[in-house]
Amino acid sequence: MRQPKRFLRLSNPQASVDRRNLAVLVETEDGTNLDIEIPLTEVGALIEFLVAAASRVNPEAPCGQASWDPIPLHGLGFGAGRSPAETLLVVRFGGFDLAFALDSSRLKELAHDFAHILQTLAAPTDLSH
């Protein structure tokens, strides 16, 4: 039977000498740490794995994040999904891409939502005039 260590945090990120891997320290509550190296080409797959696994364990997880640690984006686009009913929202950052599956029938609604949000964010903030 598995007896996993309870994850505490990731720390001490460092690039490998050839800049193809990311070394991180996996810290656990009991002080047992593991120094691992992740190929940069696998970072997106690691994130996708964690999100999919968490969704299977608790599909109704609360979204009550009080603060964000923003990830700088280097690009955003759309791509063909695995079927006509699916469209991919592709986000590029940190040298790799992540693809998010969208129901193609909701693209028009999403475009409207994006436009509304962007108009709100771009609105003048000086109300003295």
C-alpha positions in Angstrom: 0.0 0.0 0.0 1.2 3.5 -0.8 2.4 5.8 2.0 3.0 9.1 0.2 4.7 12.0 1.9 2.5 15.1 2.2 3.5 17.8 -0.3 4.4 21.2 1.3 5.8 23.2 -1.6 8.2 23.4 -4.6 11.2 25.6 -4.1 14.7 26.5 -5.3 14.1 26.5 -9.1 17.2 26.3 -11.2 17.9 25.7 -14.8 20.2 22.9 -15.9 23.5 23.8 -17.4 22.1 23.1 -20.9 18.9 25.1 -20.0 16.8 22.1 -21.1 15.7 21.0 -17.7 14.2 22.7 -14.6 15.5 21.5 -11.2 13.2 22.0 -8.3 13.2 20.9 -4.7 10.0 19.1 -3.6 9.5 19.8 0.1 7.3 17.6 2.3 5.8 18.2 5.7 8.0 15.7 7.4 11.2 17.3 6.1 11.9 14.6 3.5 12.8 16.5 0.4 13.4 15.3 -3.1 15.5 17.3 -5.6 14.1 16.5 -9.1 14.9 17.7 -12.6 12.0 18.1 -15.1 12.7 18.4 -18.8 11.2 21.8 -19.9 9.4 19.9 -22.7 7.4 18.0 -20.0 6.3 21.0 -17.9 3.1 21.4 -19.8 2.3 17.7 -19.5 3.0 17.8 -15.8 0.6 20.7 -15.3 -2.1 18.9 -17.5 -1.6 15.7 -15.4 -2.0 17.5 -12.1 -5.1 19.4 -13.2 -6.7 16.2 -14.7 -5.8 14.2 -11.6 -7.3 16.8 -9.3 -10.4 17.0 -11.4 -10.9 13.2 -11.2 -10.4 13.3 -7.4 -12.7 16.2 -6.8 -14.6 17.5 -9.8 -16.5 20.0 -7.7 -13.4 21.6 -6.0 -14.1 25.1 -4.7 -12.6 28.0 -6.7 -12.2 30.4 -3.7 -8.7 31.6 -4.5 -8.2 34.8 -2.6 -5.0 35.9 -4.4 -3.3 35.0 -7.6 0.3 34.5 -8.6 0.0 35.7 -12.3 1.9 33.7 -14.9 3.3 36.0 -17.7 1.8 35.0 -21.1 3.8 35.1 -24.3 1.0 34.2 -26.7 -2.7 33.2 -26.9 -4.6 31.6 -29.7 -7.1 29.0 -30.7 -6.6 25.6 -32.4 -8.6 22.7 -33.7 -9.7 20.2 -31.0 -9.9 16.5 -31.1 -13.3 16.7 -32.7 -15.5 19.3 -34.4 -17.2 19.8 -31.0 -14.0 20.9 -29.4 -11.8 24.0 -29.8 -8.5 24.5 -28.0 -7.5 27.7 -26.3 -3.7 27.6 -26.5 -1.6 29.6 -24.0 2.1 30.0 -24.5 4.4 30.9 -21.6 7.7 29.9 -20.2 8.8 28.2 -23.5 5.9 25.8 -23.8 2.2 25.7 -24.6 -0.8 24.6 -22.6 -4.1 23.7 -24.4 -7.5 24.1 -22.8 -10.5 22.3 -24.3 -13.6 24.4 -25.0 -17.0 23.3 -26.2 -17.1 24.7 -29.8 -20.7 25.6 -29.4 -19.7 28.1 -26.7 -17.2 30.1 -28.8 -19.6 32.9 -29.6 -20.5 33.3 -25.9 -16.8 33.2 -25.0 -16.0 35.9 -27.6 -18.8 38.1 -26.2 -17.5 37.6 -22.7 -13.9 38.4 -23.7 -15.1 41.6 -25.5 -17.1 42.7 -22.5 -14.2 42.0 -20.1 -11.7 43.9 -22.3 -14.0 46.9 -22.7 -14.4 47.0 -18.9 -10.7 46.7 -18.3 -9.9 49.4 -20.9 -12.5 51.9 -19.6 -11.1 55.2 -18.4 -10.4 55.2 -14.7 -10.3 59.0 -14.4 -13.8 60.0 -13.4 -13.1 63.6 -12.7 -14.1 64.8 -16.2 
